Amino acid sequence: MLMRKAKDKLFWDKFRTDIAYQEVVDQIRTAYENTRYDVIPVLSYKARLRFHADGDRHEFERLYFRRRGNLSALAFMTLIYPEKEEYLEELQELIWAICEEYSWVLPAHCGNKLEDGLTVIDLCSAETSFVLAEICYLLENRLDKLIQDRVRNEIEKRILHNYETRHYVWETVNTNWSAVCAGN
């Protein structure tokens, strides 16, 4: 029922104009302004290797999480302001860039072998797949079909296939990883 409501244009019209939602709309707009960029930053090889070289997570994770923050903010801006095509265009560019990432797994959550980044499911890769799937569902009538197909393919390859064919430590441990990874 909640997702059906979130797909309703009238809900977003009310959300945008009703004073009761103004504080949340302002927070979303601020999040968008704080995370947007003219050129999507590259998650470079050098930044990815930094953790394995000297333990520094900051350089890579700063860019990674800024992309994810911008993804969520842009999705909301696209829903709140459907008449502003620039939000949809930015969103599609960012989704494509995220699909182009070598891995959705943080370097600190996997080894430094090629296969690790392609087969590990961590909190962040699971969350990325969930957010992308949710965006595709909510904006299925507006997102380009190529974008939707690409997201579906990447989730299948990076998450679902690996989950079905491998065993992960987080499946049986008593930490938040069990709930977050499986839930996403």
C-alpha positions as CSV (number, residue, x, y, z in Angstrom):
1,M,0.0,0.0,0.0
2,L,2.8,2.4,0.9
3,M,4.6,1.9,-2.5
4,R,1.3,2.3,-4.3
5,K,0.9,5.7,-2.6
6,A,4.5,6.6,-3.4
7,K,3.7,6.1,-7.1
8,D,0.6,8.4,-7.0
9,K,1.2,11.7,-8.7
10,L,-1.4,13.4,-6.4
11,F,0.5,12.3,-3.3
12,W,3.6,14.1,-4.7
13,D,1.6,17.2,-5.6
14,K,0.4,17.4,-2.0
15,F,3.8,16.6,-0.7
16,R,5.3,19.5,-2.6
17,T,2.6,22.1,-1.7
18,D,1.3,21.1,1.7
19,I,2.9,23.1,4.5
20,A,2.9,20.0,6.7
21,Y,5.7,18.6,4.4
22,Q,7.6,21.8,3.9
23,E,10.4,21.0,6.3
24,V,11.0,17.6,4.7
25,V,10.9,19.1,1.2
26,D,13.5,21.7,2.4
27,Q,15.7,19.0,3.8
28,I,15.6,17.0,0.6
29,R,16.4,20.1,-1.4
30,T,19.3,20.9,0.9
31,A,20.6,17.3,0.6
32,Y,20.4,17.6,-3.2
33,E,22.3,20.9,-3.2
34,N,24.9,19.5,-0.8
35,T,25.6,16.4,-2.9
36,R,25.2,17.6,-6.5
37,Y,28.0,18.2,-8.8
38,D,28.5,19.4,-12.4
39,V,30.6,16.3,-13.3
40,I,30.0,13.0,-11.5
41,P,33.3,12.2,-9.7
42,V,35.2,9.2,-10.8
43,L,35.7,6.4,-8.3
44,S,39.3,5.9,-9.3
45,Y,41.6,2.9,-9.2
46,K,44.0,4.9,-7.0
47,A,41.3,5.7,-4.5
48,R,40.0,2.1,-4.4
49,L,43.5,0.8,-3.8
50,R,44.3,3.3,-1.1
51,F,42.6,1.2,1.6
52,H,44.7,-1.8,0.8
53,A,47.8,0.2,0.6
54,D,47.6,2.2,3.8
55,G,44.2,1.6,5.4
56,D,42.8,5.0,4.4
57,R,39.1,4.6,3.7
58,H,38.2,8.3,3.5
59,E,39.1,9.2,-0.1
60,F,37.1,6.4,-1.8
61,E,34.2,6.4,0.7
62,R,33.7,10.2,0.5
63,L,33.1,9.9,-3.2
64,Y,31.1,6.7,-3.0
65,F,28.7,8.0,-0.3
66,R,28.3,11.4,-2.0
67,R,27.2,9.5,-5.1
68,R,24.7,7.5,-3.0
69,G,23.4,10.6,-1.2
70,N,22.9,12.4,-4.5
71,L,21.1,9.4,-5.9
72,S,18.5,9.4,-3.2
73,A,18.1,13.2,-3.2
74,L,17.8,13.3,-7.0
75,A,15.2,10.5,-6.9
76,F,13.1,12.5,-4.5
77,M,13.6,15.8,-6.5
78,T,12.4,13.9,-9.6
79,L,9.3,12.7,-7.7
80,I,8.5,16.0,-6.1
81,Y,9.1,18.1,-9.2
82,P,8.1,15.9,-12.2
83,E,7.9,19.0,-14.5
84,K,11.6,19.6,-14.1
85,E,13.2,17.3,-16.6
86,E,16.7,18.3,-15.5
87,Y,16.3,16.2,-12.3
88,L,15.3,13.2,-14.3
89,E,18.2,13.7,-16.7
90,E,20.7,14.1,-13.8
91,L,19.2,11.0,-12.1
92,Q,19.6,8.9,-15.2
93,E,23.2,10.0,-15.7
94,L,24.0,9.1,-12.0
95,I,22.3,5.7,-12.2
96,W,24.3,4.9,-15.3
97,A,27.5,6.0,-13.6
98,I,26.7,3.8,-10.6
99,C,26.0,0.9,-12.9
100,E,29.4,1.6,-14.5
101,E,31.2,1.2,-11.2
102,Y,33.6,-1.8,-11.1
103,S,32.1,-2.8,-7.8
104,W,29.4,-1.6,-5.4
105,V,31.4,-3.2,-2.5
106,L,33.5,-0.9,-0.4
107,P,37.2,-1.7,-0.6
108,A,37.3,-2.2,3.2
109,H,34.7,-4.9,2.9
110,C,36.5,-7.1,0.4
111,G,40.0,-8.3,-0.5
112,N,42.1,-6.8,-3.2
113,K,41.5,-9.5,-5.8
114,L,39.3,-8.7,-8.9
115,E,36.8,-11.5,-8.0
116,D,36.2,-10.0,-4.5
117,G,34.7,-6.8,-5.8
118,L,32.5,-8.8,-8.2
119,T,31.2,-11.5,-5.8
120,V,31.1,-10.1,-2.3
121,I,27.8,-8.7,-1.0
122,D,28.3,-6.2,1.7
123,L,26.0,-3.7,3.4
124,C,26.6,-1.0,0.8
125,S,26.2,-3.2,-2.3
126,A,23.0,-4.6,-0.9
127,E,21.7,-1.1,-0.1
128,T,22.7,0.2,-3.6
129,S,20.8,-2.6,-5.3
130,F,17.7,-1.9,-3.1
131,V,17.8,1.9,-3.8
132,L,18.2,1.4,-7.5
133,A,15.4,-1.1,-7.6
134,E,13.1,1.2,-5.6
135,I,13.9,4.1,-7.9
136,C,13.1,2.0,-11.0
137,Y,9.8,0.9,-9.5
138,L,8.7,4.4,-8.4
139,L,9.8,6.1,-11.7
140,E,9.1,3.2,-14.1
141,N,7.0,5.3,-16.3
142,R,9.6,8.1,-16.6
143,L,13.0,6.4,-16.6
144,D,14.4,5.3,-19.9
145,K,13.9,1.6,-20.6
146,L,17.6,1.2,-21.2
147,I,18.3,2.5,-17.7
148,Q,15.8,0.2,-16.1
149,D,17.1,-2.8,-18.0
150,R,20.7,-1.9,-17.1
151,V,19.7,-1.7,-13.4
152,R,17.9,-5.0,-13.5
153,N,20.9,-6.6,-15.2
154,E,23.4,-5.2,-12.7
155,I,21.3,-6.3,-9.7
156,E,20.9,-9.8,-11.1
157,K,24.7,-10.1,-11.8
158,R,26.1,-8.3,-8.7
159,I,23.6,-9.4,-6.0
160,L,21.0,-12.0,-6.9
161,H,23.3,-14.4,-8.7
162,N,26.0,-14.2,-6.0
163,Y,23.4,-14.6,-3.2
164,E,22.0,-17.7,-4.9
165,T,25.4,-19.3,-5.6
166,R,27.6,-18.4,-2.6
167,H,27.4,-18.5,1.1
168,Y,28.2,-15.3,3.1
169,V,29.4,-15.1,6.7
170,W,26.7,-12.4,7.4
171,E,24.0,-15.0,6.7
172,T,24.5,-16.6,10.1
173,V,26.2,-14.0,12.3
174,N,24.4,-12.0,15.0
175,T,25.1,-8.5,13.6
176,N,23.2,-5.9,11.6
177,W,24.8,-7.3,8.4
178,S,22.4,-10.2,8.5
179,A,19.3,-8.0,8.5
180,V,20.6,-5.3,6.2
181,C,22.2,-7.4,3.5
182,A,19.4,-9.9,3.4
183,G,16.7,-7.2,3.7
184,N,18.1,-5.2,0.8
